[in-house]
Amino acid sequence: MSFNSIIEKYNWDLVKESIYSKTTADVEKALMAEHRSLEDFKALISPAAEPFLEKMAKESRALTLKRFGNTVQMFAPLYLSNECQNICTYCGFSLHNKILRTTLTDAQIIQECEAVKALGFDHILLVTGEANKTVGVDYLLNAIRVVRPYFSNISLEVQPLEQEEYELLINEGLYAVLVYQETYHKEEYRTHHTKGKKSNYDYRVDTPDRLGKAGVHKIGLGVLIGLEDWRTDSFFNALHLNYLEKNYWQTRYSVSFPRLRPAEGLLEPKVVMSDKQLVQLICAYRLFNENVELSISTRENATFRNNIFKMGITSMSAGSKTNPGGYAVFPEKESLEQFAIDDTRSPKEVADMIKQQGYESVWKDWDKVFNL
Amino acid sequence: MTQPFKIGDKIFQSRLFTGTGKFSNNALMEKAIEASESELVTVALKRVDIRNENDDIIRHLKHPRINLLPNTSGVRTAKEAVFAAQLAREALQTNWLKLEIHPDPRYLLPDPIETLKAAEELVKLGFIVLPYINADPVLCKRLEEVGVAAVMPLGAPIGSNKGLRTVDMLQIIIEESKVPVIIDAGIGAPSHAAYAMELGADAVLVNTAIAVAENPEAMAYAFKIAVEAGRLAYEAKLGQIQNHAHASSPLTAFLED
C-alpha cells in the first residue's frame, strides 16, 4: 500500500466544495474540539474561518509553546547544483532557462561549508536540481561525506530517489528529506511538469512512502502555493501527513509553506495567497497537529517572518543563498539563483530579532552520534 | 525541612529535578534553576556542542549545587542510546544518565523493550542509570533487577501539562519499588507536583511547566515550595481519605454481644 491508493479515492472537486461550504458553526466546533479531525482542519482552512484568525493565532501559539517552548530552530540551505533536466513552469532551474549551470566540486562544497558554518549554522539543507547523470546518488553520497564533518544535522531537498538509495544516504548521516508534492491536483501537476522525471506524478506522490520505509528521521512535506487552490492542496497535504504518521510512526514530519515567488522569466501564480491566508493556514496546521514541525523560509519578507514565528512556526532559514556557491564561491553571480529571496537580513540580524522577542534561536539540536 | 534522599551515592536535599529545554534564553534558564534550588538538572546531549568548552548551555549550569544529568533524547534504539551515553560520559564527565529512548517522535513515549535492553548494558558499563519509562509497574521491577539507580515513570505524555493521569499505576510503582521513584513528564502545575509527593514519590522532574511560564523564575520557586509542602505532608502522614461516613451503629457490633 502507498499514499497513491489513498488519494485515488478522493475527488478534487468534491473536496474543494466541501471546504468552501464549511460554516461558522463548523469552525466553532473545530475550535472547541480537543482532538481535531481532518474535517476540523477543512473548517479551519475554509473562508468561514477567516473571522476567527486572532483566536486561531492565540491557540496556535499556546500549543506551539507547550510542545516546542520559546525556541526557533535555525537552518540554512546549501545549493550544490542548479543543473536540471526537468521543465517546471515555475522554477528558475527549469531546463530551457538560459542561466549559468554549475555543480559544486568537493573543494567548492568545503568552501561553502566553511562560510555557512562561520554564520553559526549547524543544521544544513543540501539542495540540487534533477540531473541524474551529474548529480545522481553517487554525487549526493559524496556530498554528504564532504559536508558531514561541518554540520550536526543534514537534510536533503533533491530529486525523488529509490528506497535503497535513501538507505545508502541515511547510512552516511542523512537526517531528513524534504520532498514537496507541489500540487496534489494530478492534471494540474502534469501541466506544470511537462518534461523530465519529475513529470511522473505517481512516483513523486509515493516518495514519502519510500522514505518512511527507508527509516529516515524526518520527512518534509509541502505544496507550492500558487499552482492550484491552496485550501484543497493543503487538505491533501494534511491527509498525506496523517497517513504517513500512522504508517511510519518513528519518523517526524515538517511542513513548509513556499509561496510562488518571481523567478527568471516564469509563471505568474494562478492563485494568490494573502499574508492573512498564510497565517490562517499555518495556525490551522498547528491546531490540527500539535507535534508537526512548521517551517518558514526567506521567501517571505522580514515583517512577516518577525511575526509569524510566534504563531506556530518552529524552524526558520536565514541569510539564505539560492544559487550554488552563493555563500563563498560565486557570491556575486545572482543570476544562478532558483528564486529571489525577500528577507535578506544576515543570520545574526534574524537571531537578534528572535532574541528581542523573547525566543531563543537554536542552532544545534542533533548530534552526529545519533546517525550510526 | 524534608528528609534528604539518596540516588546511587549522592544525597539530595531537593526533591525537585529540572530540565533545560524550551527556555527563551539560557540566562533565564539559569535563574529559574537557581530559584528551584534543584540539585539535578537534565540536559539533552543533542543540544550541547560537546566539542566546544564554552557551550552556552553548560556554561549556565556551572554551579556547585547543580549535578548534570545528561539525557539521550533523540535516540531510537538501545544501541544508539549506549553510544550516546558513552559520548555524554566522556564529554560531560559524569556517569549519571537519564536514559530516554522514544522512537515515537510525536508523543515521545518511551520504548520499554529498548529501554530495558539499554539499561542492562549501561549498568554493566558503570553508569548510574535513571530510565524514563511509561508508568508500568512490571517494567519498573524488571529495571530494578538489572540495576538501575531509580525509575522515572511518566505522569502524562511529556510536555502535556496534564498532571498525574497514570496515578493508579504510579501508586503501585511507589508501593513496590526498592529504588527511588521520580515522576517525570506531564507535571504541569505545582499542585500536580505536590500531589506526586503526597503519594510518596521520591522526587519529580519538571521542565516544560517552568520553561514556558510567563515568569519561569517565579514558577520554579512555586514548584520548589509545592514539592516541599507535598513531601512534608507525606512525612507527617496524611489522614486517610474516607469514602463513607462512619456508621453510628457499627455493623459488626452484634459480634460483641
Chai-1 contact restraints between the chains, C-beta under 6 A:
chainA,res_idxA,chainB,res_idxB,connection_type,confidence,min_distance_angstrom,max_distance_angstrom,comment,restraint_id
A,L65,B,V212,contact,1.0,0.0,6.0,A-B,restraint_1
A,K66,B,G159,contact,1.0,0.0,6.0,A-B,restraint_2
A,R67,B,G159,contact,1.0,0.0,6.0,A-B,restraint_3
A,G69,B,G21,contact,1.0,0.0,6.0,A-B,restraint_4
A,G69,B,K22,contact,1.0,0.0,6.0,A-B,restraint_5
A,G69,B,A211,contact,1.0,0.0,6.0,A-B,restraint_6
A,G69,B,V212,contact,1.0,0.0,6.0,A-B,restraint_7
A,N70,B,S24,contact,1.0,0.0,6.0,A-B,restraint_8
A,W249,B,D104,contact,1.0,0.0,6.0,A-B,restraint_9
A,Q250,B,P103,contact,1.0,0.0,6.0,A-B,restraint_10
A,R252,B,P105,contact,1.0,0.0,6.0,A-B,restraint_11
A,N291,B,R106,contact,1.0,0.0,6.0,A-B,restraint_12
A,G358,B,S24,contact,1.0,0.0,6.0,A-B,restraint_13
A,Y359,B,S24,contact,1.0,0.0,6.0,A-B,restraint_14
A,E360,B,S24,contact,1.0,0.0,6.0,A-B,restraint_15
A,E360,B,N25,contact,1.0,0.0,6.0,A-B,restraint_16
A,K364,B,D49,contact,1.0,0.0,6.0,A-B,restraint_17
A,D365,B,K46,contact,1.0,0.0,6.0,A-B,restraint_18
A,D365,B,R47,contact,1.0,0.0,6.0,A-B,restraint_19
A,W366,B,K46,contact,1.0,0.0,6.0,A-B,restraint_20
A,D367,B,K46,contact,1.0,0.0,6.0,A-B,restraint_21
A,V369,B,F83,contact,1.0,0.0,6.0,A-B,restraint_22
A,V369,B,A84,contact,1.0,0.0,6.0,A-B,restraint_23
A,V369,B,L87,contact,1.0,0.0,6.0,A-B,restraint_24
A,F370,B,G74,contact,1.0,0.0,6.0,A-B,restraint_25
A,F370,B,V75,contact,1.0,0.0,6.0,A-B,restraint_26
A,F370,B,E80,contact,1.0,0.0,6.0,A-B,restraint_27
A,L372,B,F83,contact,1.0,0.0,6.0,A-B,restraint_28
